[in-house]
């Protein structure tokens, strides 16, 4: 969960910088956000962990892990985007 949340923090900050404050090559966003940071966040392992918990007879824990990871990931993106905008202020491309 920590890896997924930290990756989402990086994605939130990175996307604000390259879409609102810098001019970037059009392929940078999918390469870095989806490719590099998407690979770092290990959401495929997250899904495997949920399946494993259910298979072990722990559906409540699986649902909790599913919800907490999704909520922390979304909160990380929002916080990083807002924080990046606050730090960079009114500076734009």
N, C-alpha and C positions, 0 to 999 in steps of 0.2 A: 504494500500500500504506500509506503514511503517513496519508493522509486516512482510509482505512478504519479503521486502528487508532486514530487519534485520535477518530473518531466513536464507535467502540465504547467507548473510555474514557469519553466523555461519557454514552453510553447506560447503562453500568454504574453510574456515580455517580448519574445522574438517577433511574434506576428504584429504587435503594435509598432515596433520599431520599423519593420520592413514594409508595412502597409500605410503607416501614418506619418512617419518621420524621415524615411529614406526612400530613395528610388532604387529598387532592386530588380534584378533580372526576373522575368516572370516564372522561371522554373526554380528559383531559389526557395520559394515558399513550399511547394510540394516536396522538394528534395530534402530540405532541412526539417520542416515541421512533421511531414508524414514519414519520410524515410528515416532520417537520423534520430530525431526525438521520438517518433512513433516506435522505432525499434527499441529505444532505451526504455520506454514506459512499460513494456512487457504486458500489454493488455491480453495477449494470447495466453500467457501464463495465468493471468487473473481468471480467465474463463476456465482454464484447466483446474485451477484451485477450487473453483466453485463446484465443478462437476465432481472433483475428488471428495469434497466435503459431503455432498449429497450421497455419493456412493458409500461413504463411511457411516451413513445414517445420521448425519448432523445437518439436516436441512435448515434449522433455525440459524445456526452459525453461518451457513452458506448465504442465506438471505441477508443477514447482518453485514457480512463481508461484501456482498454485492452492493448493497445500498451505501455503506460507509465509503467504499472505494469510489463509487460513482460521484457521491456528493463531495468528497474531498478533492477529487479531480476537477470538478466543475468550479468549486470554490477557489482552487488554486489558480485556474485560468483567469477568473474574474479578478481576483486580488492582484495577480501579476499585471494584468492589463491596466487596471486602475492605478496601481503603484507606478508603473512605467510612465503612464501619461502624467502623473503628478510630478515625477522626477524630471521628465523632459519638458514639462510645462507647455508653453505655447509654441515651442519650436516645431516647425513643419518642414517638409521637403523644400 
